[in-house]
Amino acid sequence: MKSHFGKYGGAYVPEMLIPALEELENAYIDAKKDKKFEKEFEDLLKNYSGRPTPLIFAKNLTEKLGGAKIYLKNEGLNHTGAHKITHCLGQALIAKRLGKKRLIAETGAGQHGVATATVAAKLGFACTVYMGEEDIKRQRPNVFLMERLGAKVAPVGFGSKTLKDAVNAAIKDWIENVEDTHYLLGSVVGPHPFPTMNRDFQSIVGSEIRKQLRETEGLLPDYVVACVGGGSNAMGAFTNFIKDKSVKLIGVEAGGRGKKIGDNATRFPTGSVGVVEGYKSYFLQDSDGQLQKTHSISAGLDYPGIGPELSLLHDKKRVGFVSVTDMEAVEAVDVLSKTEGIITALESAHAVSYALKLAPTLSKEKVIVVNLSGRGDKDLFILAKAFNDKKFYEFLKEYISELGIGS
Amino acid sequence: MNLIDQKLAQIKNDSRIGIMAHTVVGFPSVEKTIEIVKILEEAGADMVELQIPFSDPLADGPTIMKACEDSLARGIKVKDSFIVMKKLAKEIKIPLLFMCYYNIVFKYGVEKFCKDAKEAGASGIIVPDMPVDEEGDEHLLEYCQKYKLYNIQVISSFSPDHRVKLNAEKAEGFVYVTSRRGTTGVKENLDSQLSKNLERIKKFFSIPIAVGFGISSKEQIGSLLGKAEIAVIGSAIIDVIRDSKENEIEKNVSKFLKEMVF
């Protein structure tokens, strides 16, 4: 199996992890040839996760903007509320084949953590999820869900206390417990074979978009737009269209609160090539190679690296990258809620926001597909703050005083 | 002849186990690092690895990770590590090695890093996240050879034979074997399968073996006699530095290391 994407990717890990990566690659190669694996995976996707997810024509939004037709691929309707469950099910089945008893994962927004905890409960694994202390503060509801699902949530208090540090902590746990543990890495990043394996699992998103759009419009989209943190939902939506040169692929990064270093997570054009967390790709780093702090209102995009295949697609100019600020993303949540009745995740709202800018510049025959990677329930507290919802604060105050705590 | 070879020959001659000590550059300050390394030599260290601090040290446990973080927070740059290397190489006789993660080397420029490290006085480098498999794209071994710098391979005592063999083909100077599954950091007991694994690994190598990860007592080092040529002490020294008042660091490090030396 190819371990590099051009000069990117690879497996830059301590020797002690290499046998585990070799074992994983071999198990994945075997599984791909195994009809039983395919059947079991498809069955779980259909009957547990709820696939296929709908491709919704955003009629109201399209009319409001007066330009290209906008379609929304609603991955938020997956069980657990985001696309993450798909690669979790795939990897958990591989872990079963390897006889592993425990799943570990890193999580940023908590979506991948919840999805991992869910498949662990469903398929009978013990589970530990590493999560940065900063992210725990931002995404407490998901911590609660993971714990209810029986997982242990391990706070990560070093570095920037966000997703990249959770990845480091999970890798270290894996190094120590590789015998009985599978590291269920949650994006198209990390050492080979993770970027390839997760892309393959997620590519069902693009396949469904193609099929669904053929049924409704009878053609290919002109644009596929997806937000990009590590890149799992983007690679899921893009992969099936890479060979179709007419389809423009746009990755939307987190513009955060501004262009200053540390205020955003835009790897393009500010990042440079490096080798961190086991793979070679673009990273936000200083001239010494130290990773830089990043910021985004959406924890899922708050990450200094990007999947190696996306770096190659960037260099080949096959995927274009743009960025959207925190404020624009919040506005996009609002617009989509009120026009289409969909409260989308802040991550996905970055993609929506770009589509809001793009659609009016295109003619009415053009078609934009926006990948809504997740739904917004998890962002309740952040959105309440962003919309300055005083009544929500009062509710919280009363709730706390009723419990007799905090006074 | 590389200084490391001379040192290894001397250790062999003395029929003892050598000590490679480790410290993080800039922890707690550049000046202190220089003093600490001098003290380590005086207290009996045979070699010292100077770790260039990195934001995301994959193979390190909390102790060294925190030391790296503290050092970076003080504004320590990669060029400071070269300055420390240069100064120390002039003042002490034992071989010095750079230990760092590959991104530091990569961003610096692989050839330039090897050239500058050699010129600064390093005898070798240890880059734990650069497996031999990626050499084709990176040329780290190639430039180490060009500038006569030993690239010390790090393998695990649990590495399967095919991986040990692959590394043995490329290893120079000595090979660094991690004593257990896991990251760096002090542990009370060495892995119960360590002796057996070292015997297995030894068959593949004609060069000496250094054992590291979790070593913090004379008993542990004693148990390695005859099975390995060098014991590596890393996190335990960082712990001593962290637990010492600033004016007692040298005294405490010296006392600690002297207790380790056979």
Interface residues (C-beta under 8 A of the other chain):
Chain A: H4 K7 G10 A11 Y12 V13 P14 E15 M16 I18 P19 F158 G159 K164 N168 I171 K172 I175 E176 N177 V178 E179 S272 V273 G274 V275 V276 E277 G278 K280 F283 Q285 S287 D288 G289 Q290 L291
Chain B: F54 S55 D56 L58 A59 G61 P62 M65 K66 E69 L72 K77 V78 Y102 N103 I104 F106 K107 Y108 P128 D129 M130 P131 D133 E134 D137 Q153 V154 I155 S156 F158 S159 P160 R163 N167 T178 R181 G182 T183
